[in-house]
Amino acid sequence: MDAKAFRELSEAELEQKLHEIRDELFKLKLRASVAQLENPARIRQLRREIAVGETVRKESVRKQALPEVERTP
């Protein structure tokens, strides 16, 4: 997923998607420790998706907090 796709998700959907990606990454790392993976580059891809998702999530939190800062004199 790219940042645009993450931004289109609601807050709850974003959290759910990040949870699913983390779960997949965990399972993939577990399989990698036991046997050779078919696509080892998938680990890197998942880590990057998590980073993008977290960045979008934090942007959303900052946008919500920003108007409150502007209101205080």
C-alpha positions as CSV (number, residue, x, y, z in Angstrom):
1,M,0.0,0.0,0.0
2,D,1.1,3.5,-0.6
3,A,0.5,6.6,1.5
4,K,-2.5,7.7,-0.7
5,A,-4.2,4.4,0.0
6,F,-3.5,4.7,3.8
7,R,-4.9,8.3,3.8
8,E,-8.2,7.1,2.3
9,L,-8.8,4.7,5.3
10,S,-10.7,5.8,8.4
11,E,-8.8,5.9,11.7
12,A,-10.2,2.5,12.8
13,E,-9.5,0.9,9.4
14,L,-5.9,2.3,9.5
15,E,-5.3,0.7,12.9
16,Q,-6.8,-2.6,11.7
17,K,-4.6,-2.6,8.5
18,L,-1.5,-1.8,10.5
19,H,-2.3,-4.7,12.9
20,E,-2.8,-7.1,9.9
21,I,0.5,-6.0,8.4
22,R,2.4,-6.4,11.7
23,D,0.8,-9.9,12.1
24,E,1.8,-10.9,8.6
25,L,5.4,-9.6,9.3
26,F,5.6,-11.6,12.5
27,K,4.5,-14.8,10.8
28,L,6.9,-14.2,8.0
29,K,9.8,-13.7,10.3
30,L,8.9,-16.9,12.2
31,R,8.8,-18.8,8.9
32,A,12.2,-17.3,7.9
33,S,13.8,-18.5,11.1
34,V,12.7,-22.1,10.4
35,A,13.0,-22.3,6.6
36,Q,14.0,-20.4,3.5
37,L,11.4,-18.0,2.3
38,E,10.0,-18.0,-1.2
39,N,10.1,-14.2,-1.3
40,P,12.4,-12.7,1.4
41,A,12.0,-9.2,0.0
42,R,8.4,-9.3,1.4
43,I,9.8,-8.6,4.9
44,R,11.3,-5.3,3.8
45,Q,8.1,-4.4,1.9
46,L,6.0,-5.0,5.0
47,R,8.4,-3.0,7.2
48,R,8.1,-0.1,4.8
49,E,4.3,-0.4,4.7
50,I,4.2,-0.2,8.5
51,A,6.4,2.9,8.4
52,V,4.2,4.6,5.8
53,G,1.1,3.7,7.8
54,E,2.5,5.0,11.0
55,T,3.5,8.2,9.3
56,V,0.0,8.7,8.0
57,R,-1.5,7.9,11.4
58,K,0.8,10.5,13.1
59,E,-0.1,13.1,10.4
60,S,-3.7,12.6,11.2
61,V,-3.1,13.0,15.0
62,R,-1.2,16.2,14.4
63,K,-3.9,17.6,12.1
64,Q,-6.5,17.0,14.8
65,A,-4.3,18.7,17.4
66,L,-3.3,21.6,15.3
67,P,-6.6,23.5,15.3
68,E,-6.6,23.4,19.1
69,V,-3.2,25.1,19.2
70,E,-4.4,27.8,16.9
71,R,-7.4,28.6,19.2
72,T,-5.3,29.3,22.3
73,P,-4.0,32.8,22.6
